[in-house]
Amino acid sequence: MARIRNRNSALQFYLNGRRARDLHSLTDLAGGLLDAYDVSVVRAATGLVRRAEPAAKRNIRAVYNVRAGALSGKFRIDEGSRGRRGDRDDLVSIWASTRDLPLMEFGGRWRGPARRKSGALAPGATAEIVRGKRKVYDSAFVATIRGRRAIRVRSFDSGRGKRHGRGPVRMLRGPSPFGMLSGIDYEPARQVRDATLSDLTTFYFAELKRQFRLNRSA
């Protein structure tokens, strides 16, 4: 770009730099808008971080019959970026525990060791992992071991072809917080994932617009 000489220069319109800002040029206007947008993005993202975990928990419990307390401490919100320099995208990520939750947390019930008229044992314990779909777990029962009340089942004796009458027991578990939110290979989990993404997208767009109006007027 050629250097402009002051001789015979009737009007000078600075596009950028110190003089452009002093003269309230287009750069100042555009720069102000861009600054307002950058601030709006940061503040909208801050609001998104605050709402991400509650949204995930709310949508999980709308589909899964899990106690609210069972989800406490099972999520973390991370902020970061993906991609290389020049092609990098900022993102907010919801980390979720991959440890399966005890089946008891999903509305676990057991009527006790009552017997039917035929003399056979009553059905095992029940749980409702997905709302409206209660399931019976054969031979399962509720017991408190080492201070922890849970749905358990006796180990299977392959030699005799049936479960041990006494002896080792194991705790039955349901899905993990990660499994309920990630939408992997299970329709209810996909419902939770899609609903959470929809809630966060709707909030972020609305908050970004609101913040931009506030910061632009300021």
C-alpha positions in Angstrom: 0.0 0.0 0.0 1.4 3.4 -1.0 2.2 6.0 1.6 -0.1 9.0 1.6 1.5 12.4 1.5 -0.1 15.3 3.4 0.3 17.7 0.3 -3.1 18.4 -1.4 -4.9 16.0 1.0 -8.3 17.6 1.6 -9.7 15.0 3.9 -8.3 12.1 5.7 -10.4 9.2 7.0 -8.5 7.0 9.3 -9.5 3.3 9.2 -7.7 2.1 12.3 -5.1 3.1 14.8 -4.9 5.9 17.4 -6.1 8.6 15.0 -9.1 6.6 13.8 -10.3 6.1 17.4 -9.9 9.8 18.1 -12.0 10.7 15.1 -14.8 8.2 15.9 -14.3 6.4 12.6 -15.9 3.3 11.3 -13.2 1.3 13.1 -14.3 2.7 16.4 -17.9 1.7 15.7 -17.0 -1.8 14.5 -14.5 -2.3 17.2 -17.0 -1.3 19.9 -19.5 -3.8 18.5 -16.9 -6.6 18.3 -15.8 -5.8 21.9 -19.4 -5.9 23.0 -19.9 -9.2 21.3 -16.7 -10.7 22.8 -17.9 -9.7 26.3 -21.3 -11.1 25.6 -19.9 -14.4 24.6 -17.9 -14.7 27.8 -20.8 -13.7 30.0 -23.2 -16.0 28.2 -20.7 -18.9 28.5 -20.5 -18.2 32.3 -24.3 -18.5 32.5 -24.2 -21.7 30.5 -21.7 -23.2 32.8 -23.9 -22.5 35.8 -26.9 -24.1 34.1 -25.3 -27.1 32.5 -25.3 -29.5 35.5 -28.8 -28.6 36.7 -30.1 -29.1 33.1 -28.5 -32.5 32.9 -29.8 -33.7 36.2 -33.3 -32.4 35.4 -33.5 -34.2 32.1 -32.1 -37.4 33.6 -34.7 -37.5 36.3 -37.5 -36.7 33.7 -36.7 -40.0 32.0 -35.0 -42.1 34.7 -36.6 -42.9 38.1 -33.4 -42.1 40.0 -33.1 -40.3 43.3 -31.8 -36.7 43.1 -29.3 -37.4 45.9 -27.8 -40.3 43.9 -26.7 -37.8 41.2 -25.0 -35.5 43.7 -21.2 -35.1 43.0 -21.4 -37.2 39.8 -21.0 -34.3 37.3 -18.3 -31.7 36.6 -18.4 -28.9 34.1 -15.2 -28.3 32.1 -14.3 -25.5 29.8 -11.8 -25.9 27.0 -11.1 -25.9 23.3 -10.8 -28.4 20.5 -8.7 -28.2 17.3 -5.4 -26.6 16.3 -4.3 -23.1 16.2 -6.2 -21.1 13.7 -9.1 -23.7 13.7 -9.9 -23.9 17.4 -13.4 -24.1 18.9 -14.2 -23.2 22.5 -16.6 -25.6 24.2 -18.2 -26.5 27.5 -18.2 -30.1 28.5 -20.3 -32.0 31.0 -18.1 -34.7 32.6 -20.2 -37.5 34.1 -19.2 -40.5 36.3 -19.0 -43.9 34.6 -19.6 -45.8 37.8 -22.9 -47.7 37.7 -25.4 -46.6 40.4 -26.8 -49.1 42.9 -30.2 -50.5 41.6 -31.7 -49.5 44.9 -31.4 -45.8 43.8 -34.0 -46.5 41.1 -37.0 -47.0 43.3 -35.9 -50.4 44.6 -38.5 -52.4 46.5 -38.9 -55.9 48.1 -41.9 -57.4 49.8 -39.7 -59.7 51.9 -39.3 -63.5 52.0 -43.1 -64.2 51.9 -44.2 -67.4 50.2 -47.0 -68.1 47.8 -49.7 -70.7 48.5 -47.8 -73.1 46.4 -44.8 -72.9 48.7 -42.6 -71.1 46.2 -40.8 -68.0 47.1 -42.5 -64.7 46.1 -41.0 -62.7 43.2 -37.7 -61.0 43.8 -37.0 -57.3 44.4 -38.2 -54.8 41.8 -36.8 -51.5 40.5 -37.9 -48.9 38.0 -34.9 -47.6 36.0 -36.9 -46.0 33.2 -40.0 -44.2 34.5 -43.1 -46.3 34.0 -41.2 -49.6 33.4 -40.8 -51.4 36.7 -39.0 -54.7 36.4 -38.8 -57.8 38.6 -35.3 -59.2 39.3 -35.6 -62.9 40.1 -34.1 -64.1 43.3 -33.0 -60.6 44.2 -33.7 -59.3 47.7 -33.0 -56.2 49.8 -30.4 -56.5 52.6 -28.2 -54.3 54.6 -24.6 -55.4 54.7 -21.9 -53.3 56.3 -24.3 -50.5 56.8 -25.4 -50.3 53.2 -28.9 -51.1 52.2 -29.1 -52.5 48.6 -30.7 -54.9 46.2 -28.6 -58.0 46.2 -28.5 -61.5 44.7 -26.7 -64.6 45.7 -23.9 -65.9 43.5 -24.8 -68.6 41.0 -23.4 -72.1 41.6 -22.7 -73.4 38.1 -22.0 -76.9 39.4 -25.4 -77.3 40.9 -27.2 -75.1 38.3 -28.7 -72.8 40.8 -27.9 -70.0 43.2 -26.2 -70.6 46.5 -28.6 -70.9 49.4 -26.2 -69.1 51.6 -22.9 -67.4 51.0 -21.5 -64.8 48.6 -23.9 -62.1 47.4 -23.4 -59.2 45.0 -25.0 -55.9 44.7 -27.2 -55.2 41.6 -26.6 -51.9 39.8 -28.3 -49.8 37.2 -26.8 -47.4 34.6 -24.2 -44.8 35.4 -24.7 -41.0 35.1 -22.5 -41.1 32.0 -24.7 -43.8 30.5 -27.9 -41.9 31.2 -26.6 -38.7 29.7 -24.3 -39.7 26.8 -27.1 -41.2 24.6 -25.0 -44.2 23.7 -26.9 -47.2 22.3 -30.1 -46.6 24.4 -33.2 -44.7 23.4 -34.0 -43.2 26.9 -30.4 -41.9 27.1 -30.7 -40.3 23.7 -33.8 -38.5 24.9 -31.9 -37.1 27.9 -28.9 -36.1 25.7 -31.1 -34.4 23.1 -33.3 -32.6 25.7 -30.2 -31.3 27.5 -28.5 -30.1 24.3 -31.8 -28.4 23.3 -32.1 -26.6 26.7 -28.5 -25.4 26.7 -28.8 -24.2 23.1 -32.0 -22.3 23.8 -30.5 -20.7 26.9 -27.2 -19.8 25.2 -28.8 -18.1 22.2 -31.2 -16.1 24.4 -28.5 -15.1 26.9 -26.1 -14.1 24.1 -28.7 -11.8 22.6 -29.5 -10.3 26.0 -25.9 -9.7 26.9 -25.2 -8.2 23.5 -28.0 -5.7 23.9 -26.8 -4.7 27.4 -23.1 -4.4 26.4 -23.8 -2.6 23.2 -25.9 0.1 25.0 -23.2 0.4 27.6 
